[in-house]
């Protein structure tokens, strides 16, 4: 199975899970897929969708908790992937 179909299937699964399940299930799936794929930038898009559905607030930090959290997690994941043997490239 090609990488395109794996990513497309993952994106469809995540998109549906955002609308069908409680917020913590897509959150867990996003974190898992962040470490399954080498560069999972879709995480930021899904963070924005989760913010549109669940977040409320008047300032930027309280109205975008998923996006800000996923952006930080996205950046930290590069550091983690460099140090974990499973993700090291030859």
Secondary structure as UniProt FT lines:
FT   HELIX           3..20
FT   HELIX           23..36
FT   HELIX           42..54
FT   HELIX           60..63
FT   HELIX           65..83
FT   HELIX           85..87
//
